[in-house]
């Protein structure tokens, strides 16, 4: 397994022999969700590049950045278990940003103004700044992102297409625990009691899916709000059903025929998100 700490050395290593190149950008704290992306990339490409970089510009809360779980040695062990052929890029901040650690402005067609973008101003500009840098520097043929961060997936696909980048974006299904909880690096912070409550996010999405065509959307939102109010220890942040291409929320007066439901909730200081198709 090749490990690089600078983009200069990595670019020198990459060649026609490493193509097609698939990339899986991560912030580390790797779990089965990440590994599923990497395994798919290995099947579909000659080489796979995995970046491990905790991007400071996508955190609107300094405490979140400082407390983000980092264990590079454990991550490397997990990657070796998957394949020795993986190329790993573990840069320092200055290798990505140079002397100024700052996001660049991107036109994101309003995709960044709802849900997570509304709750975390500047978050997606930080994400796109780093992903754009990776795509321009390493020019992967394909890049793999999980649907758990569905809004992020849409935004990255948007910049890849509108800026005519070489990289094709591949969305991959959410990997869940046995009780339905979407796998996330943040799950490691949950207490045992919080972990039990966390499965309610997926339960609420299933409840919404089973009722979406039966009642007006406004009633569906009330149903989900009441669902969370019955459970202490978990607080609903938002629940919306939106067009899966534009993220435009549906009309409150109509039942939902087809869309995607999104939920965010907090358990103590931990904030979790999830989403599910409504066919």
C-alpha positions in Angstrom: 0.0 0.0 0.0 1.4 3.4 -1.0 1.0 6.3 1.4 1.7 9.9 0.3 1.8 13.0 2.5 2.3 15.6 -0.3 0.4 16.1 -3.5 3.6 16.7 -5.3 4.9 13.2 -4.7 1.5 11.7 -5.4 1.1 13.5 -8.7 4.5 12.1 -9.8 3.4 8.6 -8.9 0.1 8.7 -10.8 0.4 7.8 -14.5 -1.4 6.0 -17.3 -0.6 2.8 -15.6 -2.7 3.8 -12.6 -5.8 4.6 -14.8 -8.7 4.4 -14.6 -8.3 5.9 -11.1 -11.2 5.9 -8.6 -11.1 8.2 -5.6 -12.8 8.1 -2.2 -12.3 11.3 -0.3 -12.7 10.8 3.5 -12.0 12.6 6.8 -10.8 9.3 8.3 -12.4 7.5 11.2 -13.2 4.9 8.6 -16.2 2.6 9.1 -18.0 0.0 7.0 -19.7 2.7 5.0 -16.4 4.1 3.8 -15.0 0.6 3.1 -18.0 -0.2 1.0 -17.2 2.8 -1.2 -13.6 1.7 -1.5 -14.5 -1.9 -2.3 -16.8 -0.7 -5.1 -14.0 1.6 -6.4 -11.6 -1.3 -6.5 -14.0 -3.4 -8.6 -14.5 -0.6 -11.1 -11.0 0.9 -11.4 -7.4 -0.1 -11.9 -6.3 2.0 -8.9 -8.0 3.6 -6.0 -7.0 6.7 -4.2 -8.3 7.3 -0.6 -7.7 10.7 0.9 -7.7 11.1 4.7 -8.0 14.8 5.5 -10.0 16.6 8.2 -10.9 19.8 6.3 -11.0 22.7 8.7 -13.0 25.0 6.4 -16.1 22.8 6.5 -16.6 23.1 10.2 -18.7 26.0 11.4 -18.0 25.0 15.0 -14.5 24.9 16.3 -15.3 22.3 19.0 -16.6 19.9 16.3 -13.2 20.3 14.5 -11.2 19.8 17.6 -13.2 16.8 18.7 -13.4 15.0 15.4 -12.2 11.4 15.8 -8.8 10.9 14.3 -6.9 7.6 14.3 -4.7 7.4 11.2 -3.0 4.1 12.3 -6.3 2.4 12.7 -7.5 3.7 9.4 -4.4 2.4 7.6 -4.9 -1.0 9.2 -8.5 -1.1 8.0 -7.4 -0.1 4.5 -4.7 -2.8 4.4 -7.3 -5.4 5.2 -9.3 -4.3 2.1 -6.4 -4.2 -0.3 -2.7 -3.6 -0.5 -3.3 -1.9 -3.8 -4.9 1.2 -2.3 -3.1 4.5 -2.7 -3.5 6.7 0.4 -3.1 10.5 0.6 -2.8 12.0 4.1 -1.9 15.7 3.6 -1.3 18.4 6.1 -3.5 21.5 5.9 -0.8 23.6 4.1 -0.4 20.9 1.4 -4.1 21.4 0.5 -4.6 25.2 1.1 -1.1 26.7 0.9 -0.5 29.7 3.2 -4.2 30.7 3.4 -6.7 28.3 4.9 -9.9 29.6 3.3 -12.8 28.4 1.3 -13.3 29.5 -2.3 -16.8 30.7 -3.5 -18.7 28.3 -5.7 -22.0 28.8 -7.4 -24.0 25.8 -6.1 -27.4 26.6 -7.7 -29.1 27.0 -4.3 -28.3 23.4 -3.3 -26.3 24.8 -0.3 -29.0 27.0 1.0 -31.3 24.4 2.5 -31.0 21.7 5.3 -27.4 21.3 6.2 -26.4 24.5 4.4 -28.9 26.5 6.2 -27.9 25.0 9.6 -24.2 25.2 8.9 -23.3 28.3 6.9 -20.2 28.0 4.8 -20.0 24.2 5.3 -20.5 23.3 1.6 -18.2 26.0 0.3 -15.5 24.3 2.5 -16.4 20.9 1.2 -16.4 21.9 -2.4 -13.1 23.9 -2.1 -11.2 20.7 -1.0 -13.0 18.3 -3.4 -12.4 20.7 -6.3 -8.7 20.9 -5.3 -8.5 17.1 -5.3 -10.2 16.7 -8.6 -8.1 19.3 -10.3 -4.8 18.0 -8.8 -5.3 14.3 -9.2 -7.9 14.1 -12.0 -9.6 10.9 -10.8 -11.8 9.3 -13.5 -14.4 8.4 -10.9 -15.1 9.6 -7.3 -17.4 7.7 -4.9 -19.6 9.3 -2.3 -22.2 7.8 0.0 -25.9 8.7 -0.2 -26.0 9.3 3.6 -24.7 12.8 2.8 -27.1 13.1 0.0 -27.0 16.9 -0.2 -23.2 16.8 -0.3 -23.4 14.2 -3.1 -25.7 16.5 -5.2 -23.4 19.5 -4.7 -20.3 17.7 -5.7 -22.0 16.2 -8.7 -23.1 19.8 -9.6 -19.6 21.3 -9.5 -18.1 18.4 -11.4 -20.7 18.8 -14.2 -20.9 22.6 -14.4 -17.1 23.1 -14.1 -16.6 20.4 -16.7 -14.2 18.4 -14.6 -12.9 15.0 -15.8 -14.3 13.2 -12.7 -17.6 11.4 -12.8 -19.4 11.2 -9.5 -20.8 7.9 -8.3 -23.4 7.8 -5.5 -23.4 4.7 -3.4 -26.2 3.3 -1.1 -26.3 4.0 2.6 -24.7 1.3 4.8 -26.7 0.7 7.9 -26.4 -1.0 11.3 -28.7 -3.9 12.0 -31.3 -1.5 13.6 -31.2 0.8 10.6 -28.9 3.5 11.9 -26.8 5.0 9.1 -23.1 4.4 9.7 -21.3 7.6 10.5 -18.0 8.6 12.2 -20.1 10.6 14.7 -21.8 7.4 16.0 -18.7 6.6 18.0 -19.5 9.6 20.3 -22.9 8.3 21.3 -23.5 6.9 24.8 -25.2 3.5 25.0 -28.5 5.1 25.8 -28.1 7.6 22.9 -27.1 4.8 20.6 -30.5 3.1 21.3 -32.4 6.3 20.5 -30.3 7.0 17.4 -32.2 4.2 15.5 -35.3 6.5 15.7 -34.0 8.5 12.7 -34.4 5.5 10.4 -37.8 4.6 12.1 -39.1 8.1 11.4 -38.0 7.9 7.7 -39.8 4.5 7.4 -42.9 6.0 9.1 -42.8 8.9 6.6 -42.4 6.6 3.7 -45.4 4.5 4.7 -47.7 7.5 5.1 -46.5 9.9 2.5 -49.1 9.1 -0.1 -52.0 8.9 2.4 -51.9 12.3 4.0 -51.0 15.9 3.0 -47.4 16.8 3.5 -48.2 19.2 6.3 -49.9 16.4 8.2 -46.8 14.2 7.5 -44.5 16.8 9.1 -46.8 16.9 12.1 -46.7 13.2 12.4 -42.9 13.1 12.4 -42.8 16.0 14.9 -45.1 14.1 17.3 -43.0 11.0 16.8 -39.9 12.7 18.2 -41.8 14.5 21.0 -42.7 11.1 22.5 -39.0 10.2 22.9 -36.9 12.1 25.4 -33.2 12.4 24.8 -33.5 13.0 21.1 -34.6 16.3 19.5 -35.8 16.8 15.9 -33.8 19.5 14.1 -35.6 19.2 10.8 -37.7 16.9 8.6 -38.4 17.7 5.0 -39.4 15.9 1.8 -37.8 17.4 -1.3 -37.2 16.8 -4.9 -34.1 14.6 -5.1 -32.5 16.6 -7.9 -33.2 20.2 -6.8 -33.8 19.7 -3.0 -36.8 21.9 -3.4 -39.3 21.1 -0.6 -42.8 19.9 -1.6 -46.0 21.8 -1.3 -47.5 21.4 2.2 -51.0 20.8 1.0 -50.3 17.8 -1.2 -49.5 14.1 -0.5 -46.0 13.0 -1.6 -46.0 10.9 -4.7 -42.2 10.7 -5.2 -39.3 12.4 -3.4 -36.7 12.0 -0.8 -37.1 12.5 2.9 -34.4 14.1 5.0 -34.1 14.2 8.8 -31.6 15.7 11.3 -31.7 15.2 15.0 -29.6 15.9 18.1 -28.7 13.5 20.9 -27.0 15.6 23.6 -24.2 17.3 21.6 -24.2 14.8 18.8 -26.1 15.7 15.6 -27.0 13.0 13.1 -28.6 13.1 9.7 -30.3 10.5 7.5 -32.4 10.2 4.3 -34.6 7.8 2.4 -36.3 7.6 -0.9 -40.1 7.9 -1.1 -41.1 6.0 -4.3 
